[in-house]
Amino acid sequence: MDVKAQLKAVARGIETKEVDGVLSHVQKLAQTYPSPIDDVWDAVTTIERIPRWFLPVSGDLRLGGHFQFEGNAGGEIRRCDPPSAGSAGYTVTWGMGTGEPAIVHVRLTAVDAASTRFELENVVAVDSIPEGLWEQLGPSATGMGWDSGLLGLASYFGSGGGGISPEEGQAWLATDEGRSFLRGSADAWAREHIADGADPQVANAAATTTYGMYTGELPPAV
């Protein structure tokens, strides 16, 4: 994996604004993959293929159904629009079972017959975040996880659909190359945090704290 190339391939952004009258942190990531939209849609929506680039998932993957990722978040599928006229997308709630969940929108756009733009938007209400946690961790807390997901998709399509197991992915993140990827992701989110108006010292400290948690150098935030 070319870490620098992957980090550069992802467009990121964070904006604090009102969404449906609620002040929210809106976090965005996007990357283009070398596969047709029908194939990318199948890879990101079917229970058989999702574990090949992300995590094992259980549940009823249909509109109105619920899902649960192994050892991670779960939620409800609120919108599901299969590919039509070069676009597709779905909306889910995303949470760990406590507190108000985030809303995650995934959009796919056919760039051409052989490539697809994948966009993810993570929306979380400011008031739903425990006091002080945003200042402590910033957007890296969720951003580094989503960056890892986009990395998984890049590896999956780059390997011809073979993918790697979640165990292999976790083992790779513990290598020097994997830690370099996590550090680069944290720093990229710090830059976006600053662009959203955060004090640079606060943003960089939050990114370093989150990086330390992801690598096990620091305990999880309380």
JOWO-V246905 format. One record per helix or strand of 2 or more residues. SS is the DSSP state (~ for helix, > for strand). FROM is the first residue (numbers start at 1). TO is the last residue. If there is no record, write none. Layout:
ss = (SS	SS)
from = (FROM	FROM)
to = (TO	TO)
//
This chain:
ss = (~	>	>	~	~	>	>	>	>	>	>	~	~	~	~	~	~)
from = (3	11	22	37	50	57	66	74	87	102	115	126	133	140	166	176	200)
to = (9	19	33	45	52	59	69	84	95	112	125	128	137	158	173	195	215)
//
